[in-house]
Amino acid sequence: YKKRTSHGMILAKGGEKMSKSKGNVVNPDEMVKQYGTDALRTYIMFMGPFDQAVEWDTNGLIGVRRFLDRVYTLKDKVEEIGSDTFVTVLHQAIKKVTEDIDEMHFNTAVAKLMELTNELVKADKIGKNNWSIFLKLLSPFAPHLAEELWSEIGNKKTIAYEPWPVYDPELARDKEITLAVQINGKLRETLLVSPEIGEAEAKRLALQSEKVQKWLDGKEPKKVIYVKGKLISIVI
């Protein structure tokens, strides 16, 4: 049969002869056999915006398979009580993945799960509760892997009927943000500050920076513009 995905890609099954002039024809059976169903499923959702045509790239599929392999190795870090160093990123992921699924932005949801996985890799231990949340977020994209890992931590019922995680707004709040400091349009400094920082304090910290003082060279700036939570632009 032929199946046209939301990305405008044609998947050919059963050895049908189809044009490969645009490089957008693959045999899903071969992809599943080589990389696994979950990898193919996740890659199709990750390869680009749901409503846009995207060219097939097997290297991208390989990258997704490596991502899932990394997830699988994390199971060795799971304990009853683990590190909480990634809790902020975890709750940000709950928020992002939930919103993205509702809006059919599957590619950015998968990207957020990859970001979360990077944080889990850094952790010494992963608490069972946080690991369970991660598996629930992963399950719509890689259901077979999520189900296997779910059962390995002692769950008897399928993950498919588990309630969806709910994020805590306080836990999802960044403890620090990075402000870029530009001088005449060029990045000269970055500052780690509280997300609640006010304009006056942000400008003060920027102007007191040694790197900024070096570029000012004793001159008074003509203008200092603050873009909340993002950057400070200094004109000299």
Contacts in CASP RR format, 6 or more apart in sequence:
PFRMAT RR
TARGET T0000
AUTHOR 0000-0000-0000
METHOD contacts of the structure
MODEL  1
YKKRTSHGMILAKGGEKMSKSKGNVVNPDEMVKQYGTDALRTYIMFMGPF
DQAVEWDTNGLIGVRRFLDRVYTLKDKVEEIGSDTFVTVLHQAIKKVTED
IDEMHFNTAVAKLMELTNELVKADKIGKNNWSIFLKLLSPFAPHLAEELW
SEIGNKKTIAYEPWPVYDPELARDKEITLAVQINGKLRETLLVSPEIGEA
EAKRLALQSEKVQKWLDGKEPKKVIYVKGKLISIVI
1 13 0 8 1.000
1 14 0 8 1.000
2 10 0 8 1.000
2 11 0 8 1.000
2 12 0 8 1.000
2 13 0 8 1.000
2 16 0 8 1.000
2 18 0 8 1.000
3 10 0 8 1.000
3 11 0 8 1.000
3 13 0 8 1.000
3 28 0 8 1.000
4 10 0 8 1.000
5 11 0 8 1.000
5 44 0 8 1.000
6 50 0 8 1.000
6 51 0 8 1.000
7 44 0 8 1.000
7 47 0 8 1.000
7 48 0 8 1.000
7 50 0 8 1.000
7 52 0 8 1.000
7 53 0 8 1.000
7 54 0 8 1.000
8 24 0 8 1.000
8 53 0 8 1.000
8 54 0 8 1.000
9 24 0 8 1.000
9 26 0 8 1.000
9 44 0 8 1.000
9 53 0 8 1.000
9 54 0 8 1.000
9 55 0 8 1.000
9 56 0 8 1.000
10 18 0 8 1.000
10 24 0 8 1.000
10 25 0 8 1.000
11 25 0 8 1.000
11 26 0 8 1.000
11 27 0 8 1.000
11 28 0 8 1.000
12 18 0 8 1.000
12 25 0 8 1.000
12 26 0 8 1.000
12 27 0 8 1.000
12 28 0 8 1.000
13 27 0 8 1.000
13 28 0 8 1.000
13 29 0 8 1.000
14 27 0 8 1.000
14 29 0 8 1.000
15 27 0 8 1.000
18 25 0 8 1.000
19 25 0 8 1.000
22 55 0 8 1.000
23 55 0 8 1.000
23 56 0 8 1.000
24 55 0 8 1.000
24 56 0 8 1.000
25 56 0 8 1.000
26 56 0 8 1.000
26 58 0 8 1.000
28 40 0 8 1.000
31 39 0 8 1.000
31 40 0 8 1.000
31 61 0 8 1.000
32 40 0 8 1.000
35 61 0 8 1.000
35 62 0 8 1.000
35 64 0 8 1.000
35 65 0 8 1.000
36 65 0 8 1.000
37 144 0 8 1.000
38 68 0 8 1.000
38 141 0 8 1.000
38 142 0 8 1.000
38 143 0 8 1.000
38 144 0 8 1.000
38 145 0 8 1.000
39 61 0 8 1.000
39 64 0 8 1.000
39 65 0 8 1.000
39 68 0 8 1.000
39 142 0 8 1.000
40 61 0 8 1.000
41 141 0 8 1.000
41 142 0 8 1.000
41 143 0 8 1.000
42 64 0 8 1.000
42 67 0 8 1.000
42 68 0 8 1.000
42 110 0 8 1.000
42 141 0 8 1.000
42 142 0 8 1.000
43 60 0 8 1.000
43 61 0 8 1.000
43 63 0 8 1.000
43 64 0 8 1.000
45 106 0 8 1.000
45 107 0 8 1.000
45 109 0 8 1.000
45 110 0 8 1.000
45 141 0 8 1.000
46 64 0 8 1.000
46 106 0 8 1.000
46 107 0 8 1.000
46 110 0 8 1.000
46 111 0 8 1.000
47 54 0 8 1.000
47 56 0 8 1.000
47 57 0 8 1.000
47 60 0 8 1.000
47 107 0 8 1.000
48 54 0 8 1.000
48 107 0 8 1.000
49 105 0 8 1.000
49 107 0 8 1.000
50 104 0 8 1.000
50 105 0 8 1.000
50 106 0 8 1.000
50 107 0 8 1.000
51 104 0 8 1.000
64 110 0 8 1.000
67 114 0 8 1.000
67 117 0 8 1.000
68 142 0 8 1.000
68 145 0 8 1.000
70 117 0 8 1.000
70 121 0 8 1.000
71 117 0 8 1.000
71 138 0 8 1.000
71 142 0 8 1.000
71 145 0 8 1.000
71 149 0 8 1.000
72 145 0 8 1.000
72 149 0 8 1.000
74 117 0 8 1.000
74 120 0 8 1.000
74 121 0 8 1.000
74 126 0 8 1.000
74 131 0 8 1.000
75 131 0 8 1.000
75 149 0 8 1.000
75 152 0 8 1.000
75 153 0 8 1.000
77 120 0 8 1.000
77 123 0 8 1.000
77 124 0 8 1.000
77 125 0 8 1.000
77 126 0 8 1.000
78 125 0 8 1.000
78 126 0 8 1.000
78 127 0 8 1.000
78 128 0 8 1.000
78 131 0 8 1.000
78 153 0 8 1.000
79 125 0 8 1.000
79 126 0 8 1.000
79 127 0 8 1.000
79 128 0 8 1.000
80 127 0 8 1.000
80 128 0 8 1.000
81 125 0 8 1.000
81 127 0 8 1.000
81 128 0 8 1.000
82 123 0 8 1.000
82 124 0 8 1.000
82 125 0 8 1.000
82 126 0 8 1.000
82 127 0 8 1.000
82 130 0 8 1.000
83 123 0 8 1.000
83 124 0 8 1.000
83 125 0 8 1.000
83 126 0 8 1.000
83 127 0 8 1.000
84 130 0 8 1.000
85 119 0 8 1.000
85 122 0 8 1.000
85 123 0 8 1.000
86 116 0 8 1.000
86 119 0 8 1.000
86 120 0 8 1.000
86 122 0 8 1.000
86 123 0 8 1.000
86 130 0 8 1.000
87 130 0 8 1.000
87 171 0 8 1.000
88 171 0 8 1.000
88 172 0 8 1.000
88 173 0 8 1.000
88 174 0 8 1.000
88 175 0 8 1.000
89 115 0 8 1.000
89 116 0 8 1.000
89 119 0 8 1.000
90 116 0 8 1.000
90 119 0 8 1.000
90 130 0 8 1.000
90 133 0 8 1.000
90 134 0 8 1.000
90 171 0 8 1.000
91 167 0 8 1.000
91 168 0 8 1.000
91 171 0 8 1.000
91 172 0 8 1.000
92 112 0 8 1.000
92 167 0 8 1.000
92 172 0 8 1.000
92 174 0 8 1.000
93 112 0 8 1.000
93 113 0 8 1.000
93 115 0 8 1.000
93 116 0 8 1.000
93 134 0 8 1.000
93 137 0 8 1.000
94 133 0 8 1.000
94 137 0 8 1.000
94 165 0 8 1.000
94 166 0 8 1.000
94 167 0 8 1.000
94 172 0 8 1.000
95 167 0 8 1.000
95 172 0 8 1.000
96 108 0 8 1.000
96 109 0 8 1.000
96 112 0 8 1.000
97 109 0 8 1.000
97 112 0 8 1.000
97 113 0 8 1.000
97 137 0 8 1.000
98 164 0 8 1.000
98 165 0 8 1.000
98 167 0 8 1.000
99 105 0 8 1.000
100 106 0 8 1.000
100 108 0 8 1.000
100 109 0 8 1.000
100 112 0 8 1.000
101 109 0 8 1.000
101 140 0 8 1.000
106 141 0 8 1.000
109 141 0 8 1.000
110 141 0 8 1.000
113 137 0 8 1.000
113 138 0 8 1.000
113 141 0 8 1.000
116 134 0 8 1.000
116 137 0 8 1.000
120 126 0 8 1.000
120 134 0 8 1.000
126 134 0 8 1.000
128 153 0 8 1.000
131 153 0 8 1.000
132 150 0 8 1.000
132 153 0 8 1.000
132 155 0 8 1.000
133 165 0 8 1.000
135 146 0 8 1.000
135 149 0 8 1.000
135 150 0 8 1.000
135 159 0 8 1.000
136 146 0 8 1.000
136 159 0 8 1.000
136 162 0 8 1.000
136 164 0 8 1.000
136 165 0 8 1.000
137 165 0 8 1.000
138 145 0 8 1.000
138 146 0 8 1.000
139 146 0 8 1.000
139 147 0 8 1.000
139 150 0 8 1.000
139 159 0 8 1.000
139 160 0 8 1.000
143 159 0 8 1.000
143 160 0 8 1.000
146 159 0 8 1.000
147 158 0 8 1.000
147 159 0 8 1.000
147 160 0 8 1.000
150 158 0 8 1.000
150 159 0 8 1.000
173 195 0 8 1.000
174 195 0 8 1.000
175 194 0 8 1.000
175 195 0 8 1.000
176 192 0 8 1.000
176 193 0 8 1.000
176 194 0 8 1.000
176 195 0 8 1.000
177 192 0 8 1.000
177 193 0 8 1.000
177 194 0 8 1.000
177 195 0 8 1.000
177 229 0 8 1.000
178 190 0 8 1.000
178 191 0 8 1.000
178 192 0 8 1.000
178 193 0 8 1.000
179 190 0 8 1.000
179 191 0 8 1.000
179 192 0 8 1.000
179 193 0 8 1.000
179 197 0 8 1.000
179 202 0 8 1.000
179 206 0 8 1.000
179 229 0 8 1.000
179 230 0 8 1.000
179 231 0 8 1.000
179 232 0 8 1.000
180 187 0 8 1.000
180 189 0 8 1.000
180 190 0 8 1.000
180 230 0 8 1.000
180 231 0 8 1.000
180 232 0 8 1.000
181 187 0 8 1.000
181 188 0 8 1.000
181 189 0 8 1.000
181 190 0 8 1.000
181 191 0 8 1.000
181 206 0 8 1.000
181 209 0 8 1.000
181 211 0 8 1.000
181 212 0 8 1.000
181 231 0 8 1.000
181 232 0 8 1.000
181 234 0 8 1.000
182 188 0 8 1.000
182 231 0 8 1.000
182 232 0 8 1.000
182 233 0 8 1.000
182 234 0 8 1.000
183 212 0 8 1.000
183 215 0 8 1.000
183 216 0 8 1.000
183 234 0 8 1.000
183 235 0 8 1.000
183 236 0 8 1.000
184 234 0 8 1.000
184 235 0 8 1.000
184 236 0 8 1.000
185 233 0 8 1.000
188 211 0 8 1.000
188 212 0 8 1.000
188 215 0 8 1.000
189 206 0 8 1.000
189 209 0 8 1.000
189 211 0 8 1.000
189 212 0 8 1.000
191 202 0 8 1.000
191 205 0 8 1.000
191 206 0 8 1.000
191 209 0 8 1.000
193 201 0 8 1.000
193 202 0 8 1.000
193 205 0 8 1.000
195 229 0 8 1.000
197 229 0 8 1.000
199 226 0 8 1.000
199 228 0 8 1.000
202 226 0 8 1.000
202 232 0 8 1.000
203 224 0 8 1.000
203 226 0 8 1.000
203 232 0 8 1.000
206 212 0 8 1.000
206 224 0 8 1.000
206 232 0 8 1.000
206 234 0 8 1.000
207 213 0 8 1.000
207 216 0 8 1.000
207 221 0 8 1.000
207 224 0 8 1.000
207 234 0 8 1.000
212 234 0 8 1.000
215 236 0 8 1.000
216 234 0 8 1.000
216 236 0 8 1.000
219 236 0 8 1.000
221 234 0 8 1.000
221 235 0 8 1.000
221 236 0 8 1.000
222 235 0 8 1.000
222 236 0 8 1.000
223 233 0 8 1.000
223 234 0 8 1.000
223 235 0 8 1.000
224 232 0 8 1.000
224 233 0 8 1.000
224 234 0 8 1.000
224 235 0 8 1.000
225 232 0 8 1.000
225 233 0 8 1.000
225 234 0 8 1.000
225 235 0 8 1.000
226 232 0 8 1.000
226 233 0 8 1.000
227 233 0 8 1.000
END
